[in-house]
């Protein structure tokens, strides 16, 4: 498959319905509110990396590096495209074999997640997610005006 179409859109799932568990796995969620400013990327990375042990992720693994690179890119996008956001909420949710990174800001405009509409940074994020059978999505925030960008990964065995 060409690089232009390596990643799946969120509504395309390759799992058969029988693969879905009927008992939900325990969910572990951590959210850090990071001030938007010069230290935001470092603080967001530290907050997520600090949760790796609880999630069973080896901190020095290629998967951990991919997750931290995604966090860096998404927080950098907040700095570039939503600079009036005072705090960005950076979340890491683990349930079963899935890890979801979320980054929220107060800019309500959703990013264009088509291959043609994404910049190089979001394309890289989508490709990293696809490398781990995941995807990239964005949705309006529930509890404030703004949006949340979500990157889903399957945690490698």
N, C-alpha and C positions, 0 to 999 in steps of 0.2 A: 504494500500500500504506500502511496506517495506521502512525503512529509506533510503535504498540504492537508491531508485528510487522515492523519494518524490518530487523532484524538476523537473520542465519541462525544456526542452531545448528551446532556443529562438524561434525555428521555430514551436514549438507545441503551438498552441493557442486554448483555449477552448471556445472562443467567436464565436457565429454564425456571419456570414457576415452582417446580418441585424442589429447587435448591433453596428456596427461601425458608428460613427457620420459622416455626410457628410460635416458639417461645422467644420473646425478645431478649437479647443478651444484655448484661448490665452495661450501662452507659456511664462513662467517666468524662466529665466536661470541666474544662478550666478556661476562664476568660480573664484576660488582663487588660485593664484600661491604660493605654499608653498615651502620654501627652504628645501631640503632634508638634514636632520640632526636630532640632539637629540630632538628638539621641534616640529618636523614635525607632529606627530600624534596629539598632543594637538592643534596646530594651525589649522590643517585640521578640527578637530572636532568643534572648535570654529567658523570657517568660515561657516560650514554647519549649526550648531545650530543657528547661527545668522540670518539665513534665514527662520527658521521654522515659525515665526509669519506671514511673508509675504505669506507663502504657506498654512496657515491655519492649521498648525500642532501644537498640544499641546506639548510644550517642555518637560513636565513631563510624557508623555504617553509612553506606551510600544512600540508603533510604532517609536517614536523619539529615544528611546533607541536602537531599532533594527537598525535604519539608522545609528546612531553614531557608533555602534559596527561594522557595515560593513565598514564605513569610516576608523575606526581604523585598521581593518584587511587589507584593501587594501593598505593603506599607509605603514603599517608595511611590506607588501610584496614588496613595492618599496624599502624600506630600505634594505631588505634582498637580493632581486634579481636584483635590478637595482641601485646599490649604486653610480654609476657614473652619475646618473641623477642629475643635479644641482637644478632643480625645478620640483615639481610635480603639475600638474593642477588638482585641485579637484573641480568637478562641481556638481551642483544640479539643475536639470531641472524638472519643474512641468508643466504638461499640462493635463487639465481635471482631471481625477481620477488617473493619473499616476505620479509617482516620479521616476526619474532616477538619480542615483549617478554615477559619472564617475571619474576615476582616471587615469591620463596619465603619462607615463614615457618614457625614451629614449631607453629602451631595446626593440629591435624589435621582439624578440622571444615571440610568443603568448603562454599563459599557456594552458596546456592540461586540458580541461574542462570535460573530461569523469569522471565518478565516481571513476574509478580506478586510473586515472592520477592526480587527485586533492589531495593536501595535506589537512590536517585537517582544516586549516584556510579557504581555499576556499570552502571546503565542508560545513562548518558552514555558510559561506556567501550564498551559494546556498540554503541551508535549510531555512535561515532567509527570503530570497527573496520568496521562495515557501510558507512560512507561510503567506505571504501577496500577494498570487497569482501572483508572479513575477518570474524573471529568472535572470540568470547570463550569460554574454557573453563577448567576447573580440574581438577586431578588430585592424588592423593596424591604426596608427595615420594618419590623412589626411595631416596635415601641417608640419610634421617633421618625422624623422625616429624614430620609437618607436611604442607604442601600447596604447590602451585605454581599460580599463576594465570597463564594464557597469553592473550595478545592477538595475533592474527595479522592482518597487513595485506598487501594487494598494494601494492607500491611503484609509485607513479604513474610513467608514462613521462616 
